[in-house]
Amino acid sequence: MKRIDLNLLVSLEALLVERNVTRAAARLYMSQPALSAQLNRLRDLFKDPLLVPAHRGMVPTAKALELIEPIRASLDQIRGTLQSHDSFSPATAELTISIACTDYVEAVVVAPLIVALREKAPNIRLAVHRFAPARLAQQLGDDDVDLAIATPDAGQAHLRTRHLFEESYILIGRPGHPRIAEGATAAGFALLEQVIVSPSGGVFSTPVDVTLEALGLSRVTVASAASFLVVPSIVASSDLVALVPRRLMRDRLADVAWIDVPWLPERFQVELIWHERTYGHRGQQWIRDLIHDLVAR
């Protein structure tokens, strides 16, 4: 323990987040040579290269990926102790929060959040950005967005996350649909004419089709929509059926025929995702806690 300087751990956290010595040094208000010297001390301390050169910046070693969560948790506990005297008043705070999400998340999470903010923090504004998975890390790092609500990418372990919920699917059709009950089995489901959702546009296959293929089945897909939000209207005026996220229909189940699909294992996780730069901001922390509490209720 005598060899460990707390500042070394702070530097390691910044290096693992930025994956670039120059950016990490700027983040820490240090010179690049000074941070490089600390990186060498960290490598000696952990008996591992920790970060190795790559095509763009640096990539963490397996050892570094093992270290980031316990080190971050330890530093967070210290930060929390030091910052416990800080205060944030939602009722009077004036700031704008930008959130990246899909239209589905906008409907089931952001819409209730806007309502809650009018009551709790009337001077906080929300700016919703369309979710672009390939650009998310850059958007968060460049301050284009403050927060994302989405399924996390395993390749973006340097971003912070907080679990919100696990989502499953139900099968919906028009009221009185004569065959929707057949969807309770994979074989019956495959025979129903369906509309699917392709956010990127024009795709007629999803992970559900991989599941069906493993069972020796393929389904009848007659339309590919760009958004889940239009699907209830499509099925309401036809004999098409569709798989939709359960939470999307939570308040509209009386308007459709629907069934569970017990043969389908497909689930997806929805989490809060943010960059290290907003971790200590009291307003951002309050927003994240509010979203978590709203979803939990």
C-alpha distance (Angstrom), angle and dihedral (degrees) to the residues before:
residue distance angle dihedral
M1 . . .
K2 3.82 . .
R3 3.81 88.3 .
I4 3.80 93.6 55.9
D5 3.78 118.9 93.5
L6 3.81 111.5 -168.1
N7 3.79 88.4 -138.5
L8 3.81 88.5 63.1
L9 3.80 90.0 61.3
V10 3.80 91.4 48.1
S11 3.80 88.5 51.6
L12 3.79 92.1 48.0
E13 3.80 90.6 51.9
A14 3.81 91.0 51.6
L15 3.81 92.0 47.1
L16 3.80 92.5 50.7
V17 3.80 91.6 48.3
E18 3.81 97.7 45.2
R19 3.83 97.8 31.0
N20 3.78 87.3 -155.7
V21 3.82 126.2 90.7
T22 3.81 94.4 -147.2
R23 3.82 94.5 51.2
A24 3.80 92.7 42.2
A25 3.81 90.6 50.9
A26 3.81 90.9 51.2
R27 3.79 89.8 48.6
L28 3.81 90.3 53.3
Y29 3.84 94.4 40.9
M30 3.80 89.2 -119.5
S31 3.77 134.1 128.8
Q32 3.78 116.6 -102.9
P33 3.84 93.5 -118.9
A34 3.80 90.6 52.2
L35 3.81 91.9 51.8
S36 3.81 91.5 45.1
A37 3.81 87.8 54.8
Q38 3.80 89.9 51.5
L39 3.80 90.5 49.4
N40 3.80 89.2 54.8
R41 3.82 89.7 51.5
L42 3.82 90.0 49.3
R43 3.79 90.9 50.7
D44 3.79 89.6 52.5
L45 3.81 91.9 45.8
F46 3.81 95.0 51.2
K47 3.81 96.7 31.7
D48 3.81 89.6 -129.3
P49 3.85 136.8 100.0
L50 3.85 88.6 -122.2
L51 3.82 92.7 -170.7
V52 3.79 125.8 33.6
P53 3.82 129.1 -170.8
A54 3.82 117.5 -93.5
H55 3.80 137.3 175.1
R56 3.80 90.6 -81.5
G57 3.78 116.5 22.7
M58 3.79 118.1 -43.6
V59 3.79 136.3 -49.4
P60 3.82 126.1 -141.4
T61 3.77 120.9 -115.1
A62 3.81 121.8 -124.1
K63 3.81 88.6 -99.2
A64 3.81 91.1 53.4
L65 3.80 91.5 51.2
E66 3.80 88.8 53.2
L67 3.81 90.6 51.4
I68 3.78 101.5 47.7
E69 3.81 99.1 76.0
P70 3.84 99.1 45.9
I71 3.82 91.7 42.7
R72 3.79 91.8 47.6
A73 3.82 91.3 48.3
S74 3.80 91.5 51.0
L75 3.81 93.4 47.9
D76 3.81 90.9 45.8
Q77 3.78 90.3 56.1
I78 3.80 90.4 52.2
R79 3.82 91.9 45.8
G80 3.78 90.8 49.2
T81 3.79 90.8 53.3
L82 3.80 92.6 48.5
Q83 3.81 93.8 44.6
S84 3.81 97.4 43.7
H85 3.80 90.2 103.6
D86 3.80 92.4 58.9
S87 3.79 116.5 103.6
F88 3.79 134.7 -156.3
S89 3.78 124.2 -169.8
P90 3.83 111.8 -157.5
A91 3.80 91.9 -170.8
T92 3.81 92.7 63.2
A93 3.81 104.1 22.8
E94 3.80 117.4 118.6
L95 3.80 116.2 -158.4
T96 3.79 142.7 119.5
I97 3.81 120.8 -122.5
S98 3.80 119.0 -160.4
I99 3.80 117.1 -154.2
A100 3.81 128.5 -171.3
C101 3.80 115.6 -151.8
T102 3.79 145.6 132.2
D103 3.78 121.5 -92.8
Y104 3.82 88.5 -105.9
V105 3.82 91.5 57.8
E106 3.79 89.8 43.0
A107 3.81 88.7 58.1
V108 3.82 99.3 43.8
V109 3.83 102.0 33.0
V110 3.80 112.8 14.4
A111 3.81 97.2 45.6
P112 3.85 92.8 57.5
L113 3.81 88.3 42.9
I114 3.82 91.5 57.6
V115 3.80 90.4 51.6
A116 3.82 91.7 48.6
L117 3.80 91.9 49.1
R118 3.79 92.5 55.3
E119 3.79 87.6 60.6
K120 3.80 101.4 37.1
A121 3.82 105.1 28.1
P122 3.81 111.9 13.7
N123 3.82 94.2 174.6
I124 3.80 95.6 55.1
R125 3.81 112.9 97.2
L126 3.81 127.3 -159.4
A127 3.80 124.5 -144.6
V128 3.81 113.1 -167.3
H129 3.81 119.0 -152.5
R130 3.78 125.8 -167.8
F131 3.80 110.9 -102.9
A132 3.82 113.0 -109.5
P133 3.84 108.4 -180.0
A134 3.81 95.5 -165.4
R135 3.82 92.2 53.5
L136 3.80 100.2 37.2
A137 3.82 98.7 100.4
Q138 3.80 91.1 48.9
Q139 3.82 93.0 45.6
L140 3.80 91.8 52.1
G141 3.78 93.8 43.4
D142 3.81 94.0 46.9
D143 3.81 93.8 49.7
D144 3.81 92.6 -113.7
V145 3.80 89.9 125.9
D146 3.81 130.4 15.5
L147 3.77 100.2 -155.0
A148 3.79 141.8 10.1
I149 3.79 128.3 -155.1
A150 3.78 107.1 -157.8
T151 3.78 148.0 99.7
P152 3.83 106.4 -59.9
D153 3.79 122.3 -118.8
A154 3.80 114.8 -128.8
G155 3.80 88.5 -142.2
Q156 3.82 91.5 63.3
A157 3.79 99.1 63.7
H158 3.81 90.8 141.1
L159 3.82 89.5 70.6
R160 3.78 119.6 85.5
T161 3.82 119.0 -116.2
R162 3.78 139.2 -173.2
H163 3.80 121.8 -168.1
L164 3.80 117.1 -118.2
F165 3.81 107.4 170.5
E166 3.78 147.5 -38.5
E167 3.80 114.2 -114.1
S168 3.80 128.8 -150.8
Y169 3.80 133.7 -176.7
I170 3.79 136.2 -110.2
L171 3.80 127.6 -166.6
I172 3.80 114.9 -120.7
G173 3.80 134.8 -171.1
R174 3.76 139.1 159.4
P175 3.81 118.2 -61.4
G176 3.81 108.5 -82.8
H177 3.81 93.4 18.0
P178 3.82 103.1 174.7
R179 3.82 98.2 -144.5
I180 3.80 108.5 27.6
A181 3.82 91.7 107.3
E182 3.80 88.0 66.5
G183 3.81 87.6 71.3
A184 3.81 89.9 74.5
T185 3.81 87.0 86.2
A186 3.79 126.5 51.0
A187 3.82 92.1 -125.8
G188 3.80 92.4 51.1
F189 3.80 92.3 44.3
A190 3.81 91.8 54.1
L191 3.82 91.2 58.3
L192 3.82 95.2 55.2
E193 3.82 119.5 95.5
Q194 3.78 107.4 -117.0
V195 3.79 146.9 -170.5
I196 3.80 116.4 -146.0
V197 3.79 132.7 -167.9
S198 3.80 123.6 -116.4
P199 3.84 110.5 176.9
S200 3.81 90.5 -169.7
G201 3.81 90.2 50.3
G202 3.77 136.4 -113.8
V203 3.81 100.4 32.1
F204 3.80 117.4 134.7
S205 3.79 98.2 -172.0
T206 3.83 133.0 68.5
P207 3.83 134.6 170.5
V208 3.80 86.5 -83.9
D209 3.79 88.4 68.9
V210 3.80 89.7 54.2
T211 3.80 88.8 55.5
L212 3.80 91.2 49.2
E213 3.80 92.2 47.2
A214 3.81 89.7 55.0
L215 3.81 86.6 56.4
G216 3.80 92.0 49.3
L217 3.80 92.7 -106.9
S218 3.80 138.7 116.4
R219 3.79 127.5 -167.9
V220 3.79 133.9 -133.2
T221 3.83 107.1 -109.3
V222 3.80 113.1 -178.1
A223 3.82 101.1 167.0
S224 3.78 139.4 27.7
A225 3.82 115.1 -155.5
A226 3.80 125.4 -164.5
S227 3.81 95.2 -138.2
F228 3.78 139.9 33.7
L229 3.80 89.3 -138.3
V230 3.82 94.0 73.2
V231 3.80 95.3 45.5
P232 3.85 98.1 84.4
S233 3.82 89.5 54.8
I234 3.80 91.7 49.3
V235 3.79 95.1 50.9
A236 3.82 92.4 41.7
S237 3.81 91.4 67.1
S238 3.82 99.6 38.5
D239 3.78 144.6 36.4
L240 3.80 91.0 -102.9
V241 3.80 118.9 119.3
A242 3.80 129.7 -156.4
L243 3.77 142.1 -167.1
V244 3.81 110.0 -123.9
P245 3.82 133.9 172.3
R246 3.78 110.8 -87.6
R247 3.82 95.6 -129.4
L248 3.79 91.5 54.7
M249 3.81 90.2 64.6
R250 3.80 96.5 36.9
D251 3.82 93.6 114.1
R252 3.82 96.5 30.3
L253 3.79 104.6 53.4
A254 3.81 90.8 111.1
D255 3.82 89.0 62.2
V256 3.82 96.6 59.0
A257 3.76 143.8 37.9
W258 3.79 108.7 -110.5
I259 3.79 142.7 170.4
D260 3.78 138.1 -175.7
V261 3.80 117.0 -108.9
P262 3.82 104.3 -141.3
W263 3.81 93.7 175.7
L264 3.83 91.9 61.0
P265 3.84 114.4 86.5
E266 3.81 93.5 -177.1
R267 3.83 112.4 130.4
F268 3.78 133.8 155.2
Q269 3.79 133.2 -157.5
V270 3.79 122.6 -129.5
E271 3.79 116.6 -156.9
L272 3.76 142.4 167.4
I273 3.81 109.6 -108.0
W274 3.80 125.0 -168.4
H275 3.78 142.4 155.8
E276 3.77 125.8 -105.2
R277 3.81 90.2 -112.6
T278 3.83 92.0 73.2
Y279 3.80 97.0 41.0
G280 3.81 97.4 100.2
H281 3.80 98.1 37.6
R282 3.80 105.6 115.0
G283 3.80 93.9 -150.2
Q284 3.80 91.9 50.7
Q285 3.80 90.2 47.7
W286 3.80 90.2 51.6
I287 3.82 92.0 50.8
R288 3.80 91.7 49.7
D289 3.80 91.2 49.8
L290 3.81 91.2 47.7
I291 3.81 92.4 51.8
H292 3.79 91.0 48.2
D293 3.81 91.9 49.5
L294 3.81 93.4 47.1
V295 3.81 91.7 51.6
A296 3.79 92.2 45.9
R297 3.80 89.5 55.6
